[in-house]
Amino acid sequence: MARIFVIGICFTWTGFHDENEMSWLCWTCCGAWEEVDIFLVGAPKAGTTWLAHVMDQNPNITLSNPKEPNLVASHKGTFVRDDVEPNWSEYDSFFSGSGLRMDASVHTFGCPIAPSRISERFPKAKFILCLREPVSRAVSHWNMVRNTGEAEKAGRDWSSFEKAWDDESLRVDSFYGSSMEKWLDKFDRSRFLIVDSSRMRGEPKQVLNEIGEFLGLGSWEYEFDMDRHANSAKARRPLSRVGVAAKSLFSLIPSFLKRPIVRYLQKRDWNIYRFPILSRKGFFQALNDNHYRSCGEELREDLVYFGSQTGFDVSAWVNEIQRRSQ
């Protein structure tokens, strides 16, 4: 499909009557936009933060700024939902550079309307789908939210894992098969590279080579630091009163002044709020068999469905859930 951009208006060549005759010319007054080539999606707590920052080392890839624009999907995070049509002009401004454009909004995968929006806007997009054994993922997600205080702000009771599991906001990111069904209705299976997050720690070089081949990029020597940019528990320390005050003061600084500072700190994975004076030790409950008994059976059934749709080997996850659910 050829596109011509004239004074901000996109004229789209949609087809031909035969080889020598153009049958119609569709004028779409939608404004010009660039393709987004890659969507790094999956499930929260499945390694997308680390992977996004590693891939950002490659000059042939342009990671959005912010890393998670949360604009295309109606899911703007764990709790926030907004079905309003995205501001595509704003979205385009999140990208700079000449490489393949990549959006790493992790909640996109669990959003029911994202497949339609992306297929209409970016029909040639490819997807890197990072997943993790779903019970351990759900527990890690719950621990994170307990520390951020998001549940209380949203009026939800996540004081126990069992109560959190009854909330669709946690469940939606755990049912991979149900979500994948919607994506495969709009995109061919070949558009998805599915990555077990445990492989990123065990064989990161092999994973990045597979990604490069999937995207049609040449080889690139990445620097691997498994703790850098990882969204780990130690990086989610709740703010102290001093930390809250410091964050409030920092928010008063104009964006154009603080943006270079923030970018510099992000590149080096320096989080000033990890200092003891600015934050405190957070909540953490280790994964145990009771978690598997709470949700294991329904997640096991969904995993089997996911495997049948994609051909992805889920046997290790299924066996682990079955073993610990008894």
Secondary structure, 3 states (H helix, E strand, C coil): CCEEEECCEEEEEEEECCCCCEEEEEEECCCCCCCCCEEEEECCCCCHHHHHHHHCCCCCEEECCCCCCCCCCCECCCCCECCCCCCHHHHHCCCCCCCEEEECCHHHCCCCCHHHHHHHHCCCCEEEEEECCHHHHHHHHHHHHHHHCHHHHCCCCCCCHHHHHCCHHHHCCCCHHHHHHHHHCCCCHHHEEEEEHHHHHHCHHHHHHHHHHHHCCCCCCCCCCCCCCCCCHHHHCCECHHHHHHHHHHHCCCHHHHHHHHHHHHHCCCCHHHCCCCECCCCCCCCCHHHHHHHHHHHHHHHHHHHHHHCCCCHHHHHHHHHHHC
